[in-house]
Amino acid sequence: MATLARKGLAVELKAGDKGEFTARIVTLNIPDNDNDVTPPGAFPPATDVLVSAYGHASWGGALPVGIARIQESGQEVLAEGRFNLATSAGRETYETVKFTGALQEWSYGFKVLESGMDTVDGKPVRILKRVQPFEISPVLKGSGVLTATLGIKSGDGAEALER
């Protein structure tokens, strides 16, 4: 097992199969690029979601490329998942995410269950008090701040990202 330290958070990656990944999909308590703020407790505990094709392409009909479990961890929401390497889209997405490494940004699709308005640094923001996520996706540029791939398994089960 490898333990990663990233901005004060230790993430443990289990020895596993090629195609497994860990990603930060949300940073809590800071405004994102859409002026949304997600406080701790907004996500349901340990939620399984589909991994959409690159750039949320599954919303337009592309098949999902994997599955993931997302949950809050400290000031972040992490996704631990696996790409479906039995499909060409899953293999291509895996190779892209592995190649782009920590530069890879992530996004998620969700339904707002409860929200409110507030101000941060004099600017209006929407507080996402409760959300129901239904998918995550690697994207070119995410709305979230500090999203990234934290680890991805290579063919020999080793972590593919340099630390």
N, C-alpha and C positions, 0 to 999 in steps of 0.2 A: 504494500500500500504506500502511496505517496501522499504526503501532506503538503499542501500549498499554502503559503502565506500571501495574502493580497490585501493591502490597505487594512491591516489589522485583523483580517478574517482568515482563519485556518479552514481549508476545504480538504477533506479526505477523499481521494480518488481510489476506488476499489480496483484491484486487478480484475480485468474483465475482457470482454470481446472487442474486437475492432468495431468502430462505429459508435462507441459510447462517448458521451460528452458531458461537460459541466459548463454552464453559462450563467452569467449574471444578467437577468432580464429587467430588473428594476433596482434603482437606488432609492431607498425610502427617505422621506422628509425633506426632499429638495425639489424645487420646481423643475419639471421636464421642459422640453422644447415646445410643448403644447400648453404650457402654463397649468399643468395638473400637478398636484402634490399627493403622493400616496403615503399615508401614515402607517406605522406598524399596526397590524391587526386587520388591515383592509382585505387581505387574501384569506380564503378558507385554508385550513391546514391541509398539507399534502394532497394536492389536486393533480390528477392525471389529465394530460392534454395531448392533443395531436401536435406534431411538428409540421407546420405548413411548408410547402415548397418555397424556395427563395423569394423574398419580397412579398410575402403573404399571397403568393400565386394560387394557393388552394382556394382562396376566396373567389377566384375567377374560374375554378373548375379543375385545376391541376390536382393530382392525387397527393395526399399527405406523404411526407418522406420519413416520418418516424413518430415516436411517442416519447413523452417526458413526464416526469413528476416535478411539480414546482412547489416551493415552500419558502416562507420567510426564514432568514438566518441573519440575526443581528440587524444591521441596517440595509440589508439587501434581500432580494428575492432571487433564489437560485433555481435553475432547471437542471436536473440530471436526467439524461435521456439516451436514446439509441436511435441511430438512423437505420432505416430498412435497406440494408445492403443487397437484398434480393431483387431490388428494383433499380433500373438505370437512374431514375430521378434521385433515389436515396443515395446511391453510390456517388453521383455527381455532386450532390449537396454536401455529403461527407467530405469529399476531396476538396471542395471549395472552402469549407469551414476549416479544414485542417491546414490548407495552404495559407489562408488569410490570418489564421492564428488569433492572437489577442487584438488585432485590428478589427476583427469581425464584430459588428454591432448586432443587437437582437431587439425584437419588438414582440408584443403580445396582443392578441385579440381578446376583448372582454366586454361584459355587460356591466353597466353601472347599476348597482343595487341601492346605493345611498351616497349622496354627495352634498356638498355645501360650498359656499363661497367664503373667501378670506383674502387677506392681502399679505404679501411677502415682499419686503423691501419697497413698499409703496405701490406694488403692482397687484392687480387682481389675479387670484388663482382659484382654480376649482380643487377642492379637497375631495379625493376619492376615498370616502370612508369605508365603503364595502364594494368589492368587485367580484364578479364571477368570471374567471378566465376560461377560455375555451380553446386557445391555440397559442403557439409561439412560432416565431419565424426568424431565421437569419435575414438581415436586411442590409442594404448599402448604407443607409443613414437612418437611425432610429429616433423616435421621439424621446426615448429615455436617455438619461445622462449616465455616463460611465458603464454602459452595457458592454459586455465582451465575452468571448469564449475564454474560459479559465482552464480547460483541459479537454483533450480529445485523444482517444485510444488509436494507436497505429496498429498495423497488422500483427505485431508481436506482443500486443497487449500493453506496450509501454506508452507513457504519456508523450504526445507528439509536440507539445509546446515547450519551448525553452524557458527556464526560470532563472 
